[in-house]
Amino acid sequence: MRVFLDANILFSAAKSDGAIRALVRLLVERGHECWVDAYVVAEARRNLQTKGPHALHVLDALLPHLSLAAAVPVVTGPVDELSWLPEKDRPVLAAAIRLRCDALVTGDRTHFGAGYGRSFGGVTVCSPRSLAERLFA
């Protein structure tokens, strides 16, 4: 399965040796393609610099195990399948769609929660728990 990791997943996996890091480790170990782009990496790095700079080396160690794509500007029309998202979050789902991922995993309930369990452009938006249940239960 091709899975796009949101910045908050990268942040959590780097900052704490907990459930999110274990989920990412399982995805990689079991051969799932874990994708990120420069946009989410930059956001995760920026947040770690202010909230947990000691974890930047963990992020740097994690990145070689992921597939990295360039960030691409999002062009949206008046009504499209990204319009339900705040503008700053649209590049995340757009990248997952562009990279033909099966799932976008994000812990951002505030902005992505309304999309949990729904598919957009072939990408199902998942919480970390729902993705883990789907793949490993």
DSSP file (Angstrom, degrees, kcal/mol; ACC not computed):
  #  RESIDUE AA STRUCTURE BP1 BP2  ACC     N-H-->O    O-->H-N    N-H-->O    O-->H-N    TCO  KAPPA ALPHA  PHI   PSI    X-CA   Y-CA   Z-CA
    1    1 A M              0   0    0      0, 0.0    32,-1.9     0, 0.0     2,-0.6   0.000 360.0 360.0 360.0 142.4    0.0    0.0    0.0
    2    2 A R  E     -a   33   0A   0     30,-0.2   100,-2.5    98,-0.2   101,-1.7  -0.869 360.0-174.3 -96.5 120.8    1.2    3.5   -0.7
    3    3 A V  E     -ab  34 103A   0     30,-3.4    32,-3.4    -2,-0.6     2,-0.5  -0.966  16.6-149.2-122.6 127.7    0.7    5.8    2.3
    4    4 A F  E     -ab  35 104A   0     99,-3.1   101,-2.8    -2,-0.5     2,-0.5  -0.840  16.4-145.7 -94.7 130.0    1.2    9.5    2.5
    5    5 A L  E     - b   0 105A   0     30,-2.8    32,-0.3    -2,-0.5   101,-0.1  -0.845   9.8-138.7 -99.9 124.9    2.4   10.7    5.9
    6    6 A D    >>  -     0   0    0     99,-2.2     4,-1.7    -2,-0.5     3,-0.9  -0.312  29.2-103.9 -73.4 163.5    1.2   14.1    7.1
    7    7 A A  H 3> S+     0   0    0      1,-0.3     4,-2.9     2,-0.2     5,-0.2   0.844 120.4  57.9 -58.7 -36.4    3.6   16.5    8.9
    8    8 A N  H 3> S+     0   0    0      1,-0.2     4,-2.1     2,-0.2    -1,-0.3   0.786 104.3  52.5 -69.2 -23.7    2.0   15.8   12.3
    9    9 A I  H <> S+     0   0    0     -3,-0.9     4,-2.6    96,-0.2    -1,-0.2   0.918 111.4  45.8 -72.6 -45.0    2.8   12.1   11.8
   10   10 A L  H  X S+     0   0    0     -4,-1.7     4,-2.0     2,-0.2     5,-0.2   0.926 113.7  50.3 -60.8 -44.7    6.5   12.9   11.0
   11   11 A F  H  X S+     0   0    0     -4,-2.9     4,-2.7     1,-0.2     5,-0.2   0.944 113.7  43.8 -57.8 -50.9    6.6   15.2   14.0
   12   12 A S  H  X S+     0   0    0     -4,-2.1     4,-2.0     1,-0.2     6,-0.3   0.885 111.9  52.6 -65.5 -39.9    5.1   12.7   16.4
   13   13 A A  H  < S+     0   0    0     -4,-2.6    -1,-0.2     1,-0.2    -2,-0.2   0.859 116.4  40.7 -64.9 -34.3    7.3    9.8   15.1
   14   14 A A  H  < S+     0   0    0     -4,-2.0    -2,-0.2    -5,-0.2    -1,-0.2   0.890 116.5  47.0 -79.1 -40.9   10.4   12.0   15.6
   15   15 A K  H  < S+     0   0    0     -4,-2.7     2,-0.4    -5,-0.2    -2,-0.2   0.806 117.3  29.9 -76.5 -31.1    9.4   13.5   19.0
   16   16 A S     <  -     0   0    0     -4,-2.0     2,-1.8    -5,-0.2     5,-0.4  -0.989  64.3-136.3-138.0 137.8    8.3   10.5   20.9
   17   17 A D  S    S+     0   0    0     -2,-0.4     2,-0.1     4,-0.1    -4,-0.1  -0.488  74.2 107.0 -85.9  66.7    9.1    6.8   20.8
   18   18 A G  S  > S-     0   0    0     -2,-1.8     4,-2.2    -6,-0.3     5,-0.2  -0.208  86.7 -47.7-123.7-149.6    5.4    5.9   21.0
   19   19 A A  H  > S+     0   0    0      1,-0.2     4,-2.3     2,-0.2     5,-0.1   0.840 127.8  51.8 -62.9 -38.2    2.5    4.6   19.0
   20   20 A I  H  > S+     0   0    0      2,-0.2     4,-2.5     1,-0.2    -1,-0.2   0.923 110.7  47.4 -69.4 -42.4    3.1    6.8   15.9
   21   21 A R  H  > S+     0   0    0     -5,-0.4     4,-2.5    -9,-0.3    -1,-0.2   0.911 112.7  50.8 -62.3 -40.0    6.8    5.9   15.6
   22   22 A A  H  X S+     0   0    0     -4,-2.2     4,-2.5     2,-0.2    -2,-0.2   0.893 109.3  51.3 -63.9 -39.4    5.8    2.2   16.0
   23   23 A L  H  X S+     0   0    0     -4,-2.3     4,-2.6     2,-0.2    -2,-0.2   0.939 111.7  45.8 -62.8 -47.2    3.2    2.6   13.2
   24   24 A V  H  X S+     0   0    0     -4,-2.5     4,-2.4     1,-0.2     5,-0.2   0.916 112.5  51.5 -62.9 -42.2    5.7    4.2   10.8
   25   25 A R  H  X S+     0   0    0     -4,-2.5     4,-3.0    -5,-0.2    -1,-0.2   0.923 111.0  48.1 -60.0 -45.0    8.2    1.5   11.7
   26   26 A L  H  X S+     0   0    0     -4,-2.5     4,-2.4     2,-0.2     6,-0.3   0.913 109.6  52.7 -63.1 -42.9    5.6   -1.3   11.0
   27   27 A L  H  <>S+     0   0    0     -4,-2.6     5,-2.4     2,-0.2    -2,-0.2   0.940 114.5  41.7 -57.4 -47.8    4.6    0.3    7.7
   28   28 A V  H ><5S+     0   0    0     -4,-2.4     3,-1.6     1,-0.2    -2,-0.2   0.940 114.8  50.2 -66.1 -48.1    8.2    0.4    6.5
   29   29 A E  H 3<5S+     0   0    0     -4,-3.0    -1,-0.2     1,-0.3    -2,-0.2   0.834 109.2  52.1 -61.3 -33.8    9.1   -3.1    7.8
   30   30 A R  T 3<5S-     0   0    0     -4,-2.4    -1,-0.3    -5,-0.2    -2,-0.2   0.316 120.8-105.6 -90.7   9.9    6.1   -4.7    6.2
   31   31 A G  T < 5 +     0   0    0     -3,-1.6     2,-0.2     1,-0.3    -3,-0.2   0.605  66.5 149.0  84.8  12.4    6.9   -3.2    2.8
   32   32 A H      < -     0   0    0     -5,-2.4     2,-0.7    -6,-0.3    -1,-0.3  -0.569  52.3-116.5 -75.9 144.0    4.4   -0.4    2.5
   33   33 A E  E     -a    2   0A   0    -32,-1.9   -30,-3.4    -2,-0.2     2,-0.6  -0.733  28.6-160.7 -82.6 116.4    5.5    2.6    0.5
   34   34 A C  E     -a    3   0A   0     -2,-0.7    33,-3.3    31,-0.3     2,-0.3  -0.891  11.9-166.9-102.4 117.1    5.6    5.6    2.9
   35   35 A W  E     +ac   4  67A   0    -32,-3.4   -30,-2.8    -2,-0.6     2,-0.3  -0.807  16.2 163.8-109.7 144.0    5.5    8.9    1.0
   36   36 A V  E     - c   0  68A   0     31,-2.4    33,-2.2    -2,-0.3     2,-0.3  -0.917  20.0-145.7-139.5 165.8    6.2   12.4    2.1
   37   37 A D  E  >  - c   0  69A   0     -2,-0.3     4,-2.2   -32,-0.3     3,-0.3  -0.855  35.5 -96.9-129.3 173.8    7.0   15.6    0.1
   38   38 A A  H  > S+     0   0    0     31,-1.6     4,-2.3    -2,-0.3     5,-0.2   0.798 119.3  60.6 -59.7 -29.6    9.1   18.6    0.8
   39   39 A Y  H  > S+     0   0    0      2,-0.2     4,-1.9     1,-0.2    -1,-0.2   0.947 109.5  38.6 -63.9 -50.6    6.1   20.5    2.0
   40   40 A V  H  > S+     0   0    0     -3,-0.3     4,-2.6     2,-0.2     5,-0.2   0.847 115.2  53.9 -72.7 -32.3    5.3   18.1    4.9
   41   41 A V  H  X S+     0   0    0     -4,-2.2     4,-2.7     2,-0.2    -1,-0.2   0.929 109.5  48.2 -65.2 -43.7    8.9   17.6    5.7
   42   42 A A  H  X S+     0   0    0     -4,-2.3     4,-2.5    -5,-0.2    -2,-0.2   0.900 112.6  48.5 -63.2 -40.4    9.5   21.4    6.0
   43   43 A E  H  X S+     0   0    0     -4,-1.9     4,-2.3     2,-0.2    -2,-0.2   0.923 112.9  47.1 -66.4 -43.7    6.4   21.7    8.3
   44   44 A A  H  X S+     0   0    0     -4,-2.6     4,-2.4     2,-0.2    -2,-0.2   0.922 113.9  48.3 -62.9 -43.5    7.5   18.9   10.5
   45   45 A R  H  X S+     0   0    0     -4,-2.7     4,-2.4     2,-0.2    -2,-0.2   0.920 110.9  50.6 -62.9 -44.7   11.0   20.3   10.7
   46   46 A R  H  X S+     0   0    0     -4,-2.5     4,-1.2     1,-0.2    -1,-0.2   0.909 112.6  46.6 -60.5 -43.8    9.8   23.8   11.5
   47   47 A N  H  X S+     0   0    0     -4,-2.3     4,-2.4     1,-0.2     5,-0.3   0.872 111.8  50.6 -68.7 -37.1    7.5   22.5   14.3
   48   48 A L  H  X S+     0   0    0     -4,-2.4     4,-2.7     1,-0.2     7,-0.2   0.887 104.1  58.7 -67.0 -37.6   10.3   20.3   15.8
   49   49 A Q  H  < S+     0   0    0     -4,-2.4    -1,-0.2     1,-0.2    -2,-0.2   0.857 117.1  32.9 -60.2 -33.8   12.7   23.3   15.8
   50   50 A T  H  < S+     0   0    0     -4,-1.2    -1,-0.2    -5,-0.2    -2,-0.2   0.792 132.4  28.2 -92.2 -29.3   10.3   25.2   18.0
   51   51 A K  H  < S+     0   0    0     -4,-2.4    -3,-0.2    -5,-0.1    -2,-0.2   0.560 137.7   3.7-111.9 -10.4    8.7   22.3   20.1
   52   52 A G    ><  +     0   0    0     -4,-2.7     3,-2.6    -5,-0.3     4,-0.2  -0.101  56.9 166.0-171.9  59.9   11.4   19.6   20.2
   53   53 A P  G >  S+     0   0    0      0, 0.0     3,-1.4     0, 0.0     4,-0.3   0.752  77.0  69.6 -59.1 -23.6   14.7   20.5   18.6
   54   54 A H  G 3  S+     0   0    0      1,-0.2     3,-0.3     2,-0.1     4,-0.2   0.702  95.6  56.7 -64.5 -17.5   16.3   17.5   20.3
   55   55 A A  G X> S+     0   0    0     -3,-2.6     4,-1.9    -7,-0.2     3,-0.7   0.448  76.1  94.2 -95.1  -1.2   14.2   15.3   18.0
   56   56 A L  H <> S+     0   0    0     -3,-1.4     4,-2.5     1,-0.3    -1,-0.2   0.869  82.4  55.9 -60.0 -35.8   15.5   16.7   14.7
   57   57 A H  H 3> S+     0   0    0     -3,-0.3     4,-1.7    -4,-0.3    -1,-0.3   0.826 104.7  53.4 -66.4 -29.4   18.1   14.0   14.5
   58   58 A V  H <> S+     0   0    0     -3,-0.7     4,-1.8     2,-0.2    -1,-0.2   0.918 108.7  48.8 -69.4 -43.1   15.4   11.3   14.7
   59   59 A L  H  X S+     0   0    0     -4,-1.9     4,-2.1     1,-0.2     3,-0.2   0.937 110.8  50.8 -59.2 -45.9   13.5   13.0   11.8
   60   60 A D  H  < S+     0   0    0     -4,-2.5    -1,-0.2     1,-0.2    -2,-0.2   0.843 110.7  49.0 -61.8 -33.9   16.7   13.0    9.8
   61   61 A A  H  < S+     0   0    0     -4,-1.7    -1,-0.2     1,-0.2    -2,-0.2   0.793 112.0  49.7 -74.6 -28.4   17.3    9.3   10.6
   62   62 A L  H >< S+     0   0    0     -4,-1.8     3,-2.0    -3,-0.2     4,-0.3   0.865  95.0  71.5 -77.2 -38.2   13.7    8.5    9.6
   63   63 A L  G >< S+     0   0    0     -4,-2.1     3,-2.0     1,-0.3    -1,-0.2   0.802  86.9  61.4 -56.1 -37.8   13.6   10.3    6.2
   64   64 A P  G 3  S+     0   0    0      0, 0.0    -1,-0.3     0, 0.0    -2,-0.1   0.708 100.9  57.2 -63.8 -14.8   15.9    7.9    4.3
   65   65 A H  G <  S+     0   0    0     -3,-2.0   -31,-0.3    -4,-0.2     2,-0.3   0.466 101.5  70.8 -90.4  -2.4   13.4    5.1    4.9
   66   66 A L  S <  S-     0   0    0     -3,-2.0     2,-0.5    -4,-0.3   -31,-0.2  -0.758  87.0-112.1-113.0 158.2   10.6    7.1    3.2
   67   67 A S  E     -c   35   0A   0    -33,-3.3   -31,-2.4    -2,-0.3     2,-0.5  -0.809  35.3-154.4 -89.4 126.9   10.0    8.0   -0.4
   68   68 A L  E     -c   36   0A   0     -2,-0.5     2,-0.3   -33,-0.2   -31,-0.2  -0.895  12.8-176.1-111.1 127.5   10.4   11.8   -0.8
   69   69 A A  E     -c   37   0A   0    -33,-2.2   -31,-1.6    -2,-0.5     2,-0.1  -0.808  31.9-101.5-114.5 158.3    8.7   13.8   -3.6
   70   70 A A        -     0   0    0     -2,-0.3     2,-0.3   -33,-0.2    -1,-0.0  -0.437  40.1-107.8 -72.0 151.7    9.1   17.5   -4.4
   71   71 A A        -     0   0    0     -2,-0.1    -1,-0.1   -34,-0.1   -34,-0.0  -0.625  35.3-163.0 -78.6 142.1    6.4   19.9   -3.3
   72   72 A V        -     0   0    0     -2,-0.3    23,-0.0    19,-0.2    22,-0.0  -0.988  24.8-106.2-128.3 135.7    4.2   21.1   -6.1
   73   73 A P        -     0   0    0      0, 0.0     2,-0.5     0, 0.0     0, 0.0  -0.287  34.9-123.7 -59.5 144.9    1.9   24.2   -6.0
   74   74 A V        -     0   0    0      2,-0.0     2,-0.6     0, 0.0    16,-0.0  -0.808  21.0-164.5 -95.0 126.0   -1.8   23.4   -5.7
   75   75 A V        -     0   0    0     -2,-0.5     2,-0.4     0, 0.0     0, 0.0  -0.953  14.8-176.7-109.4 120.1   -4.0   24.8   -8.4
   76   76 A T        -     0   0    0     -2,-0.6     4,-0.0     4,-0.0    -2,-0.0  -0.879  16.0-141.0-119.6 150.3   -7.7   24.6   -7.4
   77   77 A G        -     0   0    0     -2,-0.4     3,-0.2     1,-0.0     6,-0.0  -0.317  43.8 -84.3 -93.7-176.8  -10.8   25.6   -9.2
   78   78 A P  S    S+     0   0    0      0, 0.0     2,-0.4     0, 0.0    -1,-0.0   0.873 119.9  19.0 -60.3 -38.9  -13.9   27.2   -7.8
   79   79 A V  S    S+     0   0    0      3,-0.0     2,-0.3     2,-0.0    -2,-0.0  -0.955  83.9 137.7-134.5 115.4  -15.4   23.9   -6.6
   80   80 A D    >   -     0   0    0     -2,-0.4     3,-1.4    -3,-0.2     4,-0.2  -0.893  65.4 -89.9-146.4 178.8  -13.1   20.9   -6.3
   81   81 A E  T 3  S+     0   0    0     -2,-0.3     3,-0.2     1,-0.3    -5,-0.0   0.494 120.5  55.4 -76.2  -0.8  -12.5   18.0   -3.9
   82   82 A L  T >  S+     0   0    0      1,-0.1     3,-2.0     2,-0.1    -1,-0.3   0.496  78.0  94.9-101.0  -6.6  -10.0   20.0   -1.8
   83   83 A S  T <  S+     0   0    0     -3,-1.4    -2,-0.1     1,-0.3    -1,-0.1   0.679  74.1  64.9 -64.9 -18.3  -12.3   22.9   -1.1
   84   84 A W  T 3  S+     0   0    0     -4,-0.2    -1,-0.3    -3,-0.2    30,-0.1   0.644  93.0  78.7 -76.7 -14.1  -13.4   21.5    2.3
   85   85 A L  S <  S-     0   0    0     -3,-2.0     5,-0.1     1,-0.1    27,-0.1  -0.666  92.7-102.8 -94.9 148.4   -9.8   21.8    3.6
   86   86 A P    >>  -     0   0    0      0, 0.0     3,-1.7     0, 0.0     4,-1.0  -0.370  41.0-109.2 -59.7 150.6   -8.2   25.0    4.9
   87   87 A E  G >4 S+     0   0    0      1,-0.3     3,-0.6     2,-0.2    -2,-0.1   0.837 116.9  57.5 -54.9 -38.3   -5.8   26.4    2.2
   88   88 A K  G 34 S+     0   0    0      1,-0.2    -1,-0.3     2,-0.1     4,-0.1   0.714 109.2  46.5 -68.9 -18.9   -2.7   25.4    4.2
   89   89 A D  G X> S+     0   0    0     -3,-1.7     4,-1.2     1,-0.1     3,-0.9   0.590  89.4  83.6 -97.8 -12.7   -3.7   21.8    4.3
   90   90 A R  H <X S+     0   0    0     -4,-1.0     4,-2.7    -3,-0.6     5,-0.2   0.865  83.0  60.1 -60.9 -38.1   -4.7   21.4    0.6
   91   91 A P  H 3> S+     0   0    0      0, 0.0     4,-1.9     0, 0.0    -1,-0.2   0.806 101.2  57.2 -61.2 -25.8   -1.1   20.7   -0.5
   92   92 A V  H <> S+     0   0    0     -3,-0.9     4,-1.9     2,-0.2    -2,-0.2   0.972 112.8  36.1 -69.2 -54.6   -1.0   17.6    1.7
   93   93 A L  H  X S+     0   0    0     -4,-1.2     4,-2.3     1,-0.2     5,-0.2   0.880 115.9  56.2 -66.3 -37.2   -4.1   15.9    0.2
   94   94 A A  H  X S+     0   0    0     -4,-2.7     4,-2.9     1,-0.2    -1,-0.2   0.896 107.4  49.2 -61.6 -39.4   -3.1   17.1   -3.3
   95   95 A A  H  X S+     0   0    0     -4,-1.9     4,-2.5    -5,-0.2    -1,-0.2   0.917 109.4  51.3 -66.1 -42.4    0.3   15.5   -2.9
   96   96 A A  H  <>S+     0   0    0     -4,-1.9     5,-2.7     2,-0.2    -2,-0.2   0.905 113.9  44.9 -60.8 -40.5   -1.2   12.2   -1.8
   97   97 A I  H ><5S+     0   0    0     -4,-2.3     3,-1.6     3,-0.2    -2,-0.2   0.941 113.0  50.0 -66.8 -47.7   -3.5   12.3   -4.8
   98   98 A R  H 3<5S+     0   0    0     -4,-2.9    -2,-0.2     1,-0.3    -1,-0.2   0.856 111.2  49.2 -59.6 -36.8   -0.7   13.3   -7.2
   99   99 A L  T 3<5S-     0   0    0     -4,-2.5    -1,-0.3    -5,-0.2    -2,-0.2   0.382 112.0-122.0 -86.2   4.5    1.5   10.5   -5.9
  100  100 A R  T < 5 +     0   0    0     -3,-1.6    -3,-0.2     1,-0.2   -98,-0.2   0.873  48.6 172.6  57.5  41.7   -1.3    8.0   -6.3
  101  101 A C      < -     0   0    0     -5,-2.7   -98,-0.2    -6,-0.2    -1,-0.2  -0.455  35.2-143.5 -76.4 154.0   -1.3    7.0   -2.7
  102  102 A D  S    S+     0   0    0   -100,-2.5    22,-2.5     1,-0.2     2,-0.3   0.777  81.6  18.9 -83.7 -30.4   -4.0    4.7   -1.3
  103  103 A A  E     -bd   3 124A   0   -101,-1.7   -99,-3.1    20,-0.3     2,-0.5  -0.984  55.9-150.9-143.6 150.0   -4.1    6.5    2.0
  104  104 A L  E     -bd   4 125A   0     20,-2.4    22,-3.3    -2,-0.3     2,-0.6  -0.995  21.6-156.8-114.8 121.7   -3.2    9.7    3.7
  105  105 A V  E     +bd   5 126A   0   -101,-2.8   -99,-2.2    -2,-0.5     2,-0.3  -0.897  24.3 156.8-104.9 126.4   -2.6    9.2    7.4
  106  106 A T        -     0   0    0     20,-2.4    -2,-0.1    -2,-0.6  -101,-0.0  -0.998  40.2-156.2-147.9 143.5   -3.0   12.3    9.6
  107  107 A G        +     0   0    0     -2,-0.3     2,-1.7    20,-0.2     3,-0.2   0.313  64.3 114.1 -97.6   6.5   -3.7   13.0   13.2
  108  108 A D     >> +     0   0    0      1,-0.2     4,-2.6     2,-0.1     5,-0.5  -0.578  32.6 165.9 -83.0  82.9   -5.1   16.4   12.4
  109  109 A R  H  >5 +     0   0    0     -2,-1.7     4,-1.2     3,-0.2     5,-0.3   0.838  69.5  63.2 -65.9 -33.5   -8.7   15.9   13.5
  110  110 A T  H  45S+     0   0    0     -3,-0.2    -1,-0.2     1,-0.2     4,-0.2   0.931 121.3  17.3 -59.4 -47.6   -9.4   19.6   13.4
  111  111 A H  H  45S+     0   0    0     -3,-0.1    -2,-0.2     2,-0.1    -1,-0.2   0.809 139.1  29.8 -97.7 -33.8   -8.8   20.0    9.7
  112  112 A F  H >X5S+     0   0    0     -4,-2.6     3,-2.0     1,-0.1     4,-0.6   0.554  91.1  94.3-103.8  -9.9   -8.9   16.5    8.3
  113  113 A G  G ><<S+     0   0    0     -4,-1.2     3,-1.1    -5,-0.5    -3,-0.1   0.837  80.5  58.3 -54.8 -38.1  -11.4   14.9   10.7
  114  114 A A  G 34 S+     0   0    0     -5,-0.3    -1,-0.3     1,-0.3    -2,-0.1   0.730 108.8  47.9 -64.8 -20.0  -14.4   15.6    8.4
  115  115 A G  G X4 S+     0   0    0     -3,-2.0     3,-2.6    -6,-0.1    10,-0.5   0.515  78.6 128.4 -97.9  -6.3  -12.6   13.5    5.7
  116  116 A Y  B << S+e  125   0A   0     -3,-1.1    10,-0.2    -4,-0.6     3,-0.1  -0.262  82.8   9.9 -54.1 129.0  -11.7   10.5    7.9
  117  117 A G  T 3  S+     0   0    0      8,-3.4    -1,-0.3     1,-0.3     2,-0.3   0.353 108.0 108.9  84.0  -6.3  -12.8    7.4    6.2
  118  118 A R    <   -     0   0    0     -3,-2.6     7,-2.4     7,-0.3     2,-0.4  -0.704  62.4-131.4-102.6 155.8  -13.7    9.2    2.9
  119  119 A S  E     -F  124   0A   0     -2,-0.3     2,-0.4     5,-0.2     5,-0.3  -0.875  18.3-175.9-110.2 140.4  -11.8    9.0   -0.4
  120  120 A F  E >  S-F  123   0A   0      3,-2.5     3,-1.7    -2,-0.4    -2,-0.0  -0.979  77.9 -15.1-134.1 117.8  -10.7   11.9   -2.5
  121  121 A G  T 3  S-     0   0    0     -2,-0.4   -21,-0.1     1,-0.3     3,-0.1   0.824 131.7 -50.5  58.5  31.8   -9.1   11.3   -5.8
  122  122 A G  T 3  S+     0   0    0      1,-0.2     2,-0.5   -22,-0.0    -1,-0.3   0.440 115.5 116.2  87.4   0.3   -8.5    7.7   -4.8
  123  123 A V  E <   - F   0 120A   0     -3,-1.7    -3,-2.5   -20,-0.0     2,-0.5  -0.905  54.7-148.7-107.7 123.3   -6.9    8.5   -1.5
  124  124 A T  E     -dF 103 119A   0    -22,-2.5   -20,-2.4    -2,-0.5     2,-0.5  -0.792  15.3-134.3 -90.2 127.9   -8.6    7.5    1.8
  125  125 A V  E     -de 104 116A   0     -7,-2.4    -8,-3.4   -10,-0.5     2,-0.4  -0.712  33.5-177.9 -83.2 124.2   -8.0    9.9    4.6
  126  126 A C  E     -d  105   0A   0    -22,-3.3   -20,-2.4    -2,-0.5   -10,-0.1  -0.927  28.4-133.0-127.3 145.8   -7.2    7.9    7.8
  127  127 A S     >  -     0   0    0     -2,-0.4     4,-2.3   -22,-0.2     5,-0.2  -0.536  41.4-106.2 -78.6 161.9   -6.4    8.5   11.4
  128  128 A P  H  > S+     0   0    0      0, 0.0     4,-2.3     0, 0.0     5,-0.2   0.916 121.8  49.7 -56.6 -41.7   -3.4    6.7   12.6
  129  129 A R  H  > S+     0   0    0      1,-0.2     4,-2.7     2,-0.2     5,-0.2   0.931 110.3  48.1 -63.3 -46.5   -5.6    4.3   14.5
  130  130 A S  H  > S+     0   0    0      1,-0.2     4,-2.1     2,-0.2    -1,-0.2   0.875 112.3  49.5 -66.6 -34.9   -7.9    3.5   11.6
  131  131 A L  H  X S+     0   0    0     -4,-2.3     4,-2.3     2,-0.2     5,-0.3   0.933 111.6  48.7 -66.4 -44.2   -4.9    2.9    9.3
  132  132 A A  H  X S+     0   0    0     -4,-2.3     4,-3.0    -5,-0.2     5,-0.4   0.911 112.9  47.8 -61.4 -43.0   -3.4    0.5   11.9
  133  133 A E  H  X S+     0   0    0     -4,-2.7     4,-1.1     1,-0.2    -1,-0.2   0.898 112.5  50.0 -64.7 -39.8   -6.7   -1.3   12.3
  134  134 A R  H  < S+     0   0    0     -4,-2.1    -2,-0.2    -5,-0.2    -1,-0.2   0.882 123.5  28.4 -65.2 -39.7   -7.1   -1.6    8.5
  135  135 A L  H  < S+     0   0    0     -4,-2.3    -2,-0.2    -5,-0.1    -3,-0.2   0.788 131.9  26.1 -95.7 -30.2   -3.6   -2.9    7.9
  136  136 A F  H  <        0   0    0     -4,-3.0    -3,-0.2    -5,-0.3    -2,-0.1   0.423 360.0 360.0-121.6   1.0   -2.6   -4.8   11.0
  137  137 A A     <        0   0    0     -4,-1.1    -1,-0.1    -5,-0.4    -4,-0.1   0.482 360.0 360.0 -80.9 360.0   -5.7   -6.0   12.8
